[in-house]
Amino acid sequence: MAAPSFDDDPPPPRRARADYARERGERPQRGGYERRGDYAHARGDERRGDYAHARGDERRGDYAHARGDERRGDERRGDYAHARGDFAQERGDRPPARSRARHDTRAASHEETIVSDGPRRSRRRGSSGPPSEPPEPPVKRGGGGRGGWRRFLPSWKMVVAGVVVLAAGVFGMIMVAYANTPVPDEAQAQAIAEQSTIYYRDGKRPIATLGFKRESVPITEMADTVKDAAIAIENKTFWEDSGISITGMIRSLWSTVSGQQLQGASTITQQMARNYYDGLSQEVSIKRKVMEIMVAVKLDEELTKEQILQNYLNTINFGRAYGVEAAAKAYFPGKNVHAKNLTPEQGAYLAARIQRPSWDHDAPALKARWKTVIQYMAEQWPEKYGNLPKTAKFPKTRAKVSDNEMGGLRGYMVEQVLKELEGRGLTRDKVRSGGFKIISTFDRKLMLHAKTAVKETMKAYNMSTEFHAGLAAVNPKNGRVLAFYGGDDFVTDPWNEPFQSTKQAASAFKPYVLAAWLQAGYSLKSYVPGNETVPKELPGQQVGGFRNSHNVGTAVDVIKATAQSVNTAYVSMAYALPNKLDDVKNLVKEAGFNEKRMDQDVEEHQYQFAIGSALVTPVEQAAGYSIFANGGKYTPYHVVQQVKDRDGKVVYPEMAPSKRVIDEDVAADATVAMQEVLKSGTAAGKGLGARPAAGKTGTNNDEKEAWFVGYTPQISTAVGFYREQCVTKTGKVVPPEHSNCPIYRKGSKKYGPNNPYTRVKEVSLGFEGAGPPTIVWQKFMQLAHEGLPIEKFPERAEVGTPENIVPSPTPTPTPTPEADDEPLDTGDPFGDQNQDCLVNCDVDEGPTLPEGDVDTGMDDSDQLGLPDSDVDTAGGGAVPHARPSGARPAPARHEDQ
């Protein structure tokens, strides 16, 4: 078949033909084009589509597609160049004229067609008549091609190119991110946080451990068993991988996309980076995960595998503790348990806990994972652990470890240590994370002896929980608090009696007036008023003036005034000082008493200050008396000897600056006077036998508070008692709860902190300072001095000159005794009175303390509270707030009024 010629124009559509004929004035002829069926528009039925269909040439598209060439410059179908992409319009050429041969052929074959010799009408856009429709897209034979929705799909070449570009972009971004990701140079505070331990004064026996249960050790002190177990269960390719695991990352990505969890399948290096370095938080996010991966890769390049594994095993959480060393001690029984001694079973146990540290020590799920660890170890190292799955037994673990480091007596010691260190700038948070070794001043045996002395005496005198006792013992040479008793259990009753309870010192304050008297240049041989003060009226006195409980004569020397606790004598001595009360006040401030309280008391009570109206604590009194026991020198009381960091360097040395408060000879003569208290005075017969001792009793008005403070050259001890009742608004007395008055009432919502169920009311003890307080002091001092050498006090120095406030008494002639009279009367010149009593002297002091020890039913460990393994800080001479005792305590009781 000959190729069709494109020289001639194709027949115009019906509308164009009619227009053409109309221009010539001719009536269009029917037949012709309309009979041909070649033109859908001429026939009006679109049975064959567009012109290309009418021609029958490639009846699947337009004319140019049917022929496959690009010669289409005559715009036969509207804007032909636009629809067909032809070049003819661009040149502005007129379509070529039809060939003659083609025209003749048409005429011959279609005789009914009317042929005009007139000029042809242009079909270009812009000529009259409606524009032609655009061509349809081409369609391949057989239904193929890219018609319909398929034409929107990119070709495979475009897909490949896009993937390549995308991959290159992602790779570039990864490289940029890797280059810009710094390796953290600081460890997280939590990652290196270690528990601190507080020890007794020997530096060996721990009181308690505080904070993060972690002890960092080098990898050489970790058993291969625990290292192998961790690698087997957490990252079996650890020794070969580059810090990340591709398969693990895929699993992690899937978990992220599925919404199950955002982290998982991390390598040991990734976990170490997250747990150890600052800047990589524990937040659950893709951003953190990407950064973690980058850092892990860099760490694998910069650190050895051994360093990575060491940091990992020292920082990972095992539940009860962080790091393998502390975890081994926390879970496995025994005294010498360390990470370097762990068996394969124990190593597998710790590795199994990494996934879920919160598991109980023998949880079924933990046992199942332990078996998995054992199996993985055997598979990875068959030469070492091949038989382990057959022989391994679940290791024995501690069923329970008390997490209450403050139970029993420990809490009182820990709290005082923490308070003291806090005052020196070492906060509680730093203590709990710094890995410090804190050596306290407490002696374990003496702590037990203090509790024994108090509990036995209270039991012997049948005292209820309304009675409160505080004991403090200080080494007078260096100010170290050796022991104290402040309560039985810090958890239920955190009030520490010897450090927090401030009560009126009563006559136990008089030795400071004595010291001021001697320091002013007056001697023990001075005579002072025995019946009334000089002058008779003094600021601060009550109605009737200062009085004594018994008649000691118009004048007594200072030693007797001290031994018999004569109020009129000591008030007059204070008045006779060069600067009067200021001399006493300044001296006690130098001896460590709270300055604010001293100033306030002088302002409120004036000369009652001289006989003990000021509020003091037992530990202040014990430290204050050290000026007499230590030759006039005072060292602030404290409870911390030293603090070492994790490298063993002393970072907080002992704060024990001593200073001279009184002259050495003054201290010696004051001691002479106070020795007489235990020999012939208010506490006669309650000394320490052959061991020299000195002290002073004290009793408040109405016997609300009672004291004994005494010392030897080695130990100064103060004991104080008071009594509180819990009273409701209706006057009902309710028993205390753990020595505290109840705020709430069971079954009632009416009561609370703003409306307490009961209020504190301080009431009479029913005994004086020469009673239970002296008994407790004596008992404790006997126990505390066991095994210590006997030290003598200095000889009397005879300082000063006599200063007679009143004339010395005239000697009375002694009558010749009758034959039946005893030539030497050794009886009490004051009868059977208690010389320390001021009021209520007929009160029964209760049963006498048995000669033997009273069994408290507590063994050595029970008396301290928790197992031997826990810690905390204290003292430093600072005075805490007073324990609430209802209304302000009454003015000082004038012991000998």
Solvent accessible surface area in square Angstrom, and as a share of the most:
residue,aa,sasa,rsa
1,M,230,1.03
2,A,88,0.68
3,A,81,0.63
4,P,31,0.20
5,S,45,0.29
6,F,38,0.16
7,D,66,0.34
8,D,12,0.06
9,D,21,0.11
10,P,14,0.09
11,P,6,0.04
12,P,18,0.11
13,P,53,0.34
14,R,103,0.37
15,R,156,0.57
16,A,28,0.21
17,R,49,0.18
18,A,23,0.18
19,D,30,0.15
20,Y,25,0.10
21,A,10,0.07
22,R,149,0.54
23,E,111,0.50
24,R,99,0.36
25,G,69,0.66
26,E,71,0.32
27,R,206,0.75
28,P,59,0.37
29,Q,111,0.49
30,R,192,0.70
31,G,6,0.06
32,G,8,0.08
33,Y,33,0.12
34,E,37,0.17
35,R,134,0.49
36,R,60,0.22
37,G,17,0.17
38,D,31,0.16
39,Y,9,0.04
40,A,5,0.04
41,H,109,0.49
42,A,2,0.01
43,R,91,0.33
44,G,60,0.58
45,D,52,0.27
46,E,116,0.52
47,R,144,0.53
48,R,132,0.48
49,G,34,0.32
50,D,26,0.13
51,Y,26,0.10
52,A,0,0.00
53,H,46,0.20
54,A,6,0.05
55,R,51,0.19
56,G,19,0.18
57,D,30,0.15
58,E,73,0.33
59,R,131,0.48
60,R,151,0.55
61,G,8,0.08
62,D,2,0.01
63,Y,10,0.04
64,A,5,0.04
65,H,99,0.44
66,A,12,0.09
67,R,83,0.30
68,G,66,0.64
69,D,37,0.19
70,E,104,0.47
71,R,167,0.61
72,R,29,0.10
73,G,15,0.14
74,D,15,0.08
75,E,7,0.03
76,R,38,0.14
77,R,34,0.12
78,G,11,0.10
79,D,19,0.10
80,Y,1,0.00
81,A,10,0.08
82,H,148,0.66
83,A,33,0.25
84,R,19,0.07
85,G,50,0.48
86,D,8,0.04
87,F,105,0.44
88,A,9,0.07
89,Q,81,0.36
90,E,141,0.63
91,R,157,0.57
92,G,57,0.55
93,D,59,0.30
94,R,170,0.62
95,P,31,0.20
96,P,89,0.56
97,A,88,0.68
98,R,52,0.19
99,S,32,0.21
100,R,185,0.67
101,A,74,0.57
102,R,56,0.20
103,H,57,0.25
104,D,66,0.34
105,T,80,0.46
106,R,40,0.15
107,A,40,0.31
108,A,76,0.59
109,S,74,0.48
110,H,46,0.21
111,E,150,0.67
112,E,80,0.36
113,T,34,0.20
114,I,63,0.32
115,V,72,0.41
116,S,24,0.15
117,D,142,0.73
118,G,20,0.19
119,P,123,0.77
120,R,104,0.38
121,R,52,0.19
122,S,50,0.32
123,R,63,0.23
124,R,76,0.28
125,R,155,0.57
126,G,78,0.75
127,S,44,0.28
128,S,81,0.52
129,G,47,0.45
130,P,87,0.55
131,P,107,0.67
132,S,49,0.32
133,E,120,0.54
134,P,100,0.63
135,P,32,0.20
136,E,119,0.53
137,P,75,0.47
138,P,68,0.43
139,V,71,0.41
140,K,142,0.60
141,R,168,0.61
142,G,86,0.83
143,G,70,0.68
144,G,37,0.35
145,G,26,0.25
146,R,129,0.47
147,G,27,0.26
148,G,45,0.43
149,W,157,0.55
150,R,123,0.45
151,R,134,0.49
152,F,152,0.63
153,L,94,0.47
154,P,72,0.46
155,S,49,0.32
156,W,178,0.62
157,K,133,0.56
158,M,125,0.56
159,V,77,0.44
160,V,79,0.46
161,A,57,0.44
162,G,39,0.37
163,V,91,0.52
164,V,90,0.52
165,V,108,0.62
166,L,123,0.61
167,A,57,0.44
168,A,64,0.50
169,G,35,0.34
170,V,61,0.35
171,F,132,0.55
172,G,30,0.29
173,M,127,0.57
174,I,81,0.41
175,M,92,0.41
176,V,89,0.51
177,A,42,0.33
178,Y,48,0.18
179,A,74,0.57
180,N,111,0.57
181,T,15,0.08
182,P,91,0.57
183,V,36,0.20
184,P,21,0.13
185,D,134,0.70
186,E,114,0.51
187,A,29,0.22
188,Q,32,0.14
189,A,83,0.64
190,Q,94,0.42
191,A,4,0.03
192,I,72,0.37
193,A,2,0.01
194,E,20,0.09
195,Q,27,0.12
196,S,0,0.00
197,T,21,0.12
198,I,0,0.00
199,Y,40,0.15
200,Y,5,0.02
201,R,99,0.36
202,D,87,0.45
203,G,11,0.10
204,K,166,0.70
205,R,90,0.33
206,P,37,0.23
207,I,0,0.00
208,A,0,0.00
209,T,23,0.13
210,L,0,0.00
211,G,23,0.23
212,F,61,0.26
213,K,69,0.29
214,R,2,0.01
215,E,49,0.22
216,S,54,0.35
217,V,19,0.11
218,P,63,0.39
219,I,25,0.13
220,T,118,0.69
221,E,75,0.34
222,M,7,0.03
223,A,15,0.12
224,D,84,0.43
225,T,20,0.12
226,V,1,0.01
227,K,31,0.13
228,D,14,0.07
229,A,0,0.00
230,A,1,0.00
231,I,0,0.00
232,A,4,0.03
233,I,22,0.11
234,E,40,0.18
235,N,12,0.06
236,K,135,0.57
237,T,58,0.34
238,F,0,0.00
239,W,104,0.36
240,E,136,0.61
241,D,22,0.12
242,S,61,0.40
243,G,0,0.00
244,I,31,0.16
245,S,26,0.17
246,I,111,0.56
247,T,87,0.51
248,G,0,0.00
249,M,58,0.26
250,I,108,0.55
251,R,139,0.51
252,S,8,0.05
253,L,113,0.56
254,W,163,0.57
255,S,19,0.12
256,T,24,0.14
257,V,106,0.61
258,S,47,0.30
259,G,63,0.61
260,Q,129,0.57
261,Q,99,0.44
262,L,51,0.25
263,Q,56,0.25
264,G,21,0.21
265,A,43,0.34
266,S,11,0.07
267,T,2,0.01
268,I,0,0.00
269,T,0,0.00
270,Q,2,0.01
271,Q,15,0.07
272,M,0,0.00
273,A,0,0.00
274,R,19,0.07
275,N,31,0.16
276,Y,43,0.17
277,Y,20,0.08
278,D,77,0.40
279,G,58,0.56
280,L,1,0.01
281,S,53,0.34
282,Q,97,0.43
283,E,100,0.45
284,V,85,0.49
285,S,28,0.18
286,I,104,0.53
287,K,166,0.70
288,R,9,0.03
289,K,19,0.08
290,V,69,0.40
291,M,66,0.30
292,E,0,0.00
293,I,27,0.14
294,M,21,0.09
295,V,0,0.00
296,A,0,0.00
297,V,31,0.18
298,K,33,0.14
299,L,2,0.01
300,D,32,0.16
301,E,126,0.56
302,E,113,0.51
303,L,45,0.22
304,T,74,0.43
305,K,35,0.15
306,E,84,0.38
307,Q,88,0.39
308,I,0,0.00
309,L,0,0.00
310,Q,54,0.24
311,N,27,0.14
312,Y,0,0.00
313,L,1,0.01
314,N,11,0.06
315,T,9,0.05
316,I,13,0.07
317,N,49,0.25
318,F,1,0.00
319,G,36,0.35
320,R,63,0.23
321,A,1,0.01
322,Y,48,0.18
323,G,0,0.00
324,V,0,0.00
325,E,11,0.05
326,A,4,0.03
327,A,0,0.00
328,A,0,0.00
329,K,72,0.31
330,A,18,0.14
331,Y,1,0.01
332,F,0,0.00
333,P,68,0.43
334,G,45,0.44
335,K,201,0.85
336,N,122,0.63
337,V,23,0.13
338,H,58,0.26
339,A,0,0.00
340,K,114,0.48
341,N,88,0.45
342,L,9,0.04
343,T,59,0.35
344,P,38,0.24
345,E,36,0.16
346,Q,38,0.17
347,G,0,0.00
348,A,0,0.00
349,Y,0,0.00
350,L,0,0.00
351,A,1,0.01
352,A,0,0.00
353,R,3,0.01
354,I,16,0.08
355,Q,107,0.48
356,R,132,0.48
357,P,34,0.21
358,S,99,0.64
359,W,35,0.12
360,D,85,0.44
361,H,28,0.13
362,D,61,0.32
363,A,16,0.12
364,P,114,0.72
365,A,49,0.38
366,L,0,0.00
367,K,80,0.34
368,A,58,0.45
369,R,46,0.17
370,W,13,0.04
371,K,132,0.56
372,T,47,0.27
373,V,0,0.00
374,I,5,0.02
375,Q,79,0.35
376,Y,93,0.35
377,M,0,0.00
378,A,9,0.07
379,E,112,0.50
380,Q,57,0.25
381,W,39,0.14
382,P,81,0.51
383,E,133,0.60
384,K,104,0.44
385,Y,13,0.05
386,G,36,0.35
387,N,106,0.54
388,L,15,0.07
389,P,56,0.35
390,K,176,0.75
391,T,91,0.53
392,A,20,0.15
393,K,161,0.68
394,F,55,0.23
395,P,16,0.10
396,K,171,0.72
397,T,25,0.15
398,R,84,0.31
399,A,73,0.56
400,K,174,0.74
401,V,73,0.42
402,S,45,0.29
403,D,139,0.72
404,N,56,0.29
405,E,26,0.12
406,M,32,0.14
407,G,6,0.06
408,G,9,0.09
409,L,3,0.01
410,R,2,0.01
411,G,0,0.00
412,Y,1,0.00
413,M,0,0.00
414,V,0,0.00
415,E,29,0.13
416,Q,6,0.03
417,V,0,0.00
418,L,2,0.01
419,K,73,0.31
420,E,12,0.06
421,L,0,0.00
422,E,79,0.35
423,G,71,0.69
424,R,64,0.23
425,G,44,0.42
426,L,5,0.02
427,T,57,0.33
428,R,71,0.26
429,D,112,0.58
430,K,110,0.46
431,V,0,0.00
432,R,75,0.27
433,S,34,0.22
434,G,14,0.14
435,G,11,0.10
436,F,30,0.12
437,K,72,0.30
438,I,0,0.00
439,I,17,0.09
440,S,0,0.00
441,T,0,0.00
442,F,0,0.00
443,D,23,0.12
444,R,29,0.11
445,K,146,0.62
446,L,14,0.07
447,M,1,0.00
448,L,13,0.06
449,H,42,0.19
450,A,0,0.00
451,K,9,0.04
452,T,26,0.15
453,A,0,0.00
454,V,0,0.00
455,K,56,0.24
456,E,10,0.05
457,T,1,0.00
458,M,28,0.13
459,K,126,0.53
460,A,18,0.14
461,Y,31,0.12
462,N,131,0.67
463,M,26,0.12
464,S,56,0.36
465,T,76,0.44
466,E,20,0.09
467,F,27,0.11
468,H,9,0.04
469,A,5,0.04
470,G,3,0.03
471,L,0,0.00
472,A,0,0.00
473,A,0,0.00
474,V,0,0.00
475,N,28,0.14
476,P,1,0.00
477,K,106,0.45
478,N,37,0.19
479,G,2,0.02
480,R,60,0.22
481,V,0,0.00
482,L,7,0.03
483,A,0,0.00
484,F,3,0.01
485,Y,14,0.05
486,G,1,0.01
487,G,9,0.09
488,D,63,0.32
489,D,46,0.24
490,F,29,0.12
491,V,75,0.43
492,T,57,0.33
493,D,13,0.07
494,P,73,0.46
495,W,46,0.16
496,N,4,0.02
497,E,10,0.04
498,P,0,0.00
499,F,2,0.01
500,Q,29,0.13
501,S,4,0.02
502,T,4,0.02
503,K,10,0.04
504,Q,2,0.01
505,A,0,0.00
506,A,0,0.00
507,S,0,0.00
508,A,0,0.00
509,F,0,0.00
510,K,0,0.00
511,P,0,0.00
512,Y,0,0.00
513,V,0,0.00
514,L,0,0.00
515,A,0,0.00
516,A,5,0.04
517,W,0,0.00
518,L,4,0.02
519,Q,75,0.34
520,A,39,0.30
521,G,33,0.31
522,Y,39,0.15
523,S,4,0.03
524,L,4,0.02
525,K,111,0.47
526,S,0,0.00
527,Y,61,0.23
528,V,0,0.00
529,P,2,0.01
530,G,0,0.00
531,N,66,0.34
532,E,88,0.39
533,T,5,0.03
534,V,59,0.34
535,P,50,0.31
536,K,140,0.60
537,E,135,0.60
538,L,9,0.04
539,P,65,0.41
540,G,26,0.25
541,Q,50,0.22
542,Q,72,0.32
543,V,150,0.86
544,G,65,0.62
545,G,9,0.08
546,F,5,0.02
547,R,123,0.45
548,N,18,0.09
549,S,30,0.19
550,H,13,0.06
551,N,110,0.56
552,V,12,0.07
553,G,28,0.27
554,T,99,0.58
555,A,11,0.08
556,V,5,0.03
557,D,46,0.24
558,V,0,0.00
559,I,34,0.17
560,K,74,0.31
561,A,0,0.00
562,T,0,0.00
563,A,2,0.02
564,Q,12,0.05
565,S,0,0.00
566,V,0,0.00
567,N,0,0.00
568,T,0,0.00
569,A,0,0.00
570,Y,0,0.00
571,V,0,0.00
572,S,0,0.00
573,M,0,0.00
574,A,0,0.00
575,Y,74,0.28
576,A,36,0.28
577,L,3,0.01
578,P,84,0.53
579,N,93,0.48
580,K,81,0.34
581,L,16,0.08
582,D,69,0.36
583,D,32,0.17
584,V,0,0.00
585,K,34,0.14
586,N,78,0.40
587,L,16,0.08
588,V,0,0.00
589,K,44,0.18
590,E,80,0.36
591,A,1,0.01
592,G,21,0.20
593,F,4,0.02
594,N,43,0.22
595,E,104,0.47
596,K,155,0.66
597,R,35,0.13
598,M,0,0.00
599,D,58,0.30
600,Q,77,0.34
601,D,3,0.02
602,V,25,0.14
603,E,141,0.63
604,E,82,0.37
605,H,21,0.09
606,Q,72,0.32
607,Y,14,0.05
608,Q,9,0.04
609,F,0,0.00
610,A,0,0.00
611,I,0,0.00
612,G,0,0.00
613,S,0,0.00
614,A,0,0.00
615,L,24,0.12
616,V,0,0.00
617,T,1,0.01
618,P,6,0.04
619,V,1,0.00
620,E,2,0.01
621,Q,0,0.00
622,A,0,0.00
623,A,1,0.01
624,G,0,0.00
625,Y,0,0.00
626,S,2,0.01
627,I,0,0.00
628,F,5,0.02
629,A,16,0.12
630,N,34,0.17
631,G,18,0.17
632,G,0,0.00
633,K,83,0.35
634,Y,6,0.02
635,T,3,0.02
636,P,39,0.24
637,Y,2,0.01
638,H,4,0.02
639,V,0,0.00
640,V,0,0.00
641,Q,27,0.12
642,Q,46,0.20
643,V,0,0.00
644,K,53,0.22
645,D,34,0.18
646,R,106,0.39
647,D,127,0.66
648,G,45,0.43
649,K,138,0.59
650,V,63,0.36
651,V,55,0.32
652,Y,48,0.18
653,P,76,0.48
654,E,48,0.22
655,M,105,0.47
656,A,38,0.29
657,P,82,0.51
658,S,64,0.41
659,K,84,0.36
660,R,115,0.42
661,V,24,0.14
662,I,1,0.01
663,D,67,0.35
664,E,100,0.45
665,D,72,0.37
666,V,4,0.02
667,A,1,0.01
668,A,4,0.03
669,D,1,0.00
670,A,0,0.00
671,T,2,0.01
672,V,32,0.18
673,A,0,0.00
674,M,0,0.00
675,Q,33,0.15
676,E,52,0.23
677,V,0,0.00
678,L,11,0.05
679,K,134,0.57
680,S,57,0.37
681,G,4,0.04
682,T,10,0.06
683,A,0,0.00
684,A,48,0.37
685,G,70,0.67
686,K,52,0.22
687,G,19,0.18
688,L,23,0.11
689,G,76,0.73
690,A,85,0.66
691,R,31,0.11
692,P,21,0.13
693,A,9,0.07
694,A,0,0.00
695,G,0,0.00
696,K,0,0.00
697,T,0,0.00
698,G,0,0.00
699,T,0,0.00
700,N,1,0.01
701,N,23,0.12
702,D,63,0.33
703,E,3,0.01
704,K,50,0.21
705,E,1,0.01
706,A,0,0.00
707,W,5,0.02
708,F,0,0.00
709,V,0,0.00
710,G,0,0.00
711,Y,0,0.00
712,T,0,0.00
713,P,12,0.07
714,Q,23,0.10
715,I,5,0.02
716,S,0,0.00
717,T,0,0.00
718,A,0,0.00
719,V,0,0.00
720,G,8,0.07
721,F,3,0.01
722,Y,7,0.03
723,R,59,0.21
724,E,7,0.03
725,Q,36,0.16
726,C,0,0.00
727,V,27,0.16
728,T,16,0.09
729,K,146,0.62
730,T,128,0.74
731,G,47,0.45
732,K,123,0.52
733,V,69,0.40
734,V,20,0.12
735,P,98,0.62
736,P,18,0.11
737,E,102,0.46
738,H,117,0.52
739,S,30,0.20
740,N,51,0.26
741,C,24,0.14
742,P,9,0.06
743,I,74,0.38
744,Y,132,0.50
745,R,121,0.44
746,K,203,0.86
747,G,86,0.83
748,S,37,0.24
749,K,209,0.88
750,K,140,0.59
751,Y,38,0.14
752,G,10,0.10
753,P,99,0.62
754,N,154,0.79
755,N,42,0.21
756,P,20,0.13
757,Y,26,0.10
758,T,6,0.03
759,R,137,0.50
760,V,37,0.21
761,K,113,0.48
762,E,17,0.08
763,V,25,0.14
764,S,40,0.26
765,L,7,0.03
766,G,19,0.18
767,F,10,0.04
768,E,6,0.03
769,G,0,0.00
770,A,5,0.04
771,G,2,0.02
772,P,0,0.00
773,P,0,0.00
774,T,0,0.00
775,I,22,0.11
776,V,0,0.00
777,W,0,0.00
778,Q,36,0.16
779,K,32,0.14
780,F,0,0.00
781,M,0,0.00
782,Q,90,0.40
783,L,31,0.15
784,A,7,0.06
785,H,6,0.03
786,E,119,0.53
787,G,85,0.81
788,L,70,0.35
789,P,94,0.59
790,I,91,0.46
791,E,60,0.27
792,K,146,0.62
793,F,22,0.09
794,P,78,0.49
795,E,151,0.68
796,R,86,0.31
797,A,36,0.28
798,E,85,0.38
799,V,26,0.15
800,G,38,0.36
801,T,90,0.52
802,P,77,0.49
803,E,69,0.31
804,N,74,0.38
805,I,35,0.18
806,V,22,0.13
807,P,113,0.71
808,S,57,0.37
809,P,69,0.43
810,T,118,0.69
811,P,121,0.76
812,T,116,0.67
813,P,118,0.74
814,T,125,0.73
815,P,108,0.68
816,T,122,0.71
817,P,75,0.47
818,E,116,0.52
819,A,115,0.89
820,D,128,0.66
821,D,70,0.36
822,E,125,0.56
823,P,99,0.63
824,L,137,0.68
825,D,125,0.65
826,T,132,0.77
827,G,48,0.46
828,D,64,0.33
829,P,114,0.72
830,F,26,0.11
831,G,41,0.39
832,D,144,0.75
833,Q,85,0.38
834,N,51,0.26
835,Q,17,0.08
836,D,0,0.00
837,C,1,0.01
838,L,10,0.05
839,V,43,0.25
840,N,69,0.35
841,C,74,0.44
842,D,134,0.69
843,V,58,0.33
844,D,118,0.61
845,E,62,0.28
846,G,36,0.34
847,P,76,0.48
848,T,122,0.71
849,L,37,0.18
850,P,71,0.45
851,E,181,0.81
852,G,48,0.46
853,D,104,0.54
854,V,26,0.15
855,D,113,0.59
856,T,37,0.21
857,G,67,0.65
858,M,52,0.23
859,D,81,0.42
860,D,74,0.39
861,S,50,0.32
862,D,84,0.44
863,Q,18,0.08
864,L,1,0.01
865,G,35,0.34
866,L,27,0.14
867,P,90,0.57
868,D,60,0.31
869,S,53,0.34
870,D,14,0.07
871,V,0,0.00
872,D,0,0.00
873,T,0,0.00
874,A,0,0.00
875,G,12,0.11
876,G,42,0.40
877,G,18,0.17
878,A,72,0.56
879,V,27,0.16
880,P,36,0.23
881,H,166,0.74
882,A,46,0.36
883,R,17,0.06
884,P,94,0.59
885,S,12,0.08
886,G,52,0.50
887,A,89,0.69
888,R,117,0.43
889,P,26,0.16
890,A,28,0.22
891,P,42,0.26
892,A,0,0.00
893,R,0,0.00
894,H,3,0.02
895,E,0,0.00
896,D,0,0.00
897,Q,35,0.16
